[in-house]
Amino acid sequence: MVIKNVGATDAGLRALFGVVLLGISASFNNRPLLALGAGLIALVFIGTALFRMCPLYTLLGIDTCSRRPQPR
């Protein structure tokens, strides 16, 4: 079982930043290595947003996912 450690706000910001980086990557036509690097970083951000699990957060002991029940 994979434990989620990325909260909703964190995931939304990661997804937004990933999409922006993908756009930047597509605009670097004359610098392919920079475009490749930006694209790979964008995919990492989008992947961690989709799966709501960040390996770096696990290593550092960070958890932005709220596990407490919300009051009604």
C-alpha positions in Angstrom: 0.0 0.0 0.0 1.4 3.4 -1.0 0.9 6.1 1.5 0.0 9.5 0.1 2.0 12.4 1.5 1.0 15.2 -0.9 -2.0 17.3 0.0 -4.6 18.7 -2.4 -3.1 22.2 -2.5 0.4 20.9 -2.9 -0.8 18.6 -5.7 -2.5 21.4 -7.5 0.5 23.7 -7.3 2.7 20.8 -8.5 0.4 20.2 -11.5 0.3 23.9 -12.4 4.1 24.2 -12.2 4.5 21.0 -14.2 2.2 22.3 -17.0 4.1 25.7 -17.0 7.4 23.8 -17.3 6.1 21.7 -20.2 5.2 24.9 -22.0 8.6 26.4 -21.3 10.2 23.1 -22.5 8.2 23.3 -25.8 9.5 26.8 -26.4 13.2 25.9 -26.2 13.6 24.9 -29.8 17.2 26.0 -30.1 18.4 24.5 -26.7 17.5 20.8 -26.8 19.2 19.9 -23.5 17.5 22.7 -21.6 14.2 21.6 -23.2 14.8 18.0 -22.2 15.7 18.9 -18.6 12.6 21.1 -18.2 10.4 18.5 -19.7 11.7 15.8 -17.3 11.3 18.0 -14.3 7.8 18.8 -15.5 6.9 15.1 -15.8 8.2 14.5 -12.2 6.0 17.3 -10.9 2.9 16.1 -12.8 3.5 12.5 -11.7 3.9 13.4 -8.1 0.7 15.5 -8.3 -1.3 12.7 -10.0 -0.2 9.9 -7.6 -0.1 12.3 -4.5 3.2 10.6 -3.4 6.6 12.3 -3.3 9.7 10.1 -2.6 11.6 13.2 -1.5 8.9 14.0 1.1 9.2 10.4 2.3 13.0 10.8 2.8 12.6 14.1 4.6 9.6 13.1 6.7 7.3 15.8 5.2 3.5 15.2 4.9 1.2 17.8 3.5 -1.8 15.4 3.3 -4.4 16.1 5.9 -5.5 12.8 7.6 -7.8 14.3 10.2 -11.6 14.2 9.5 -13.0 17.5 8.5 -15.7 19.0 10.8 -19.1 19.3 9.3 
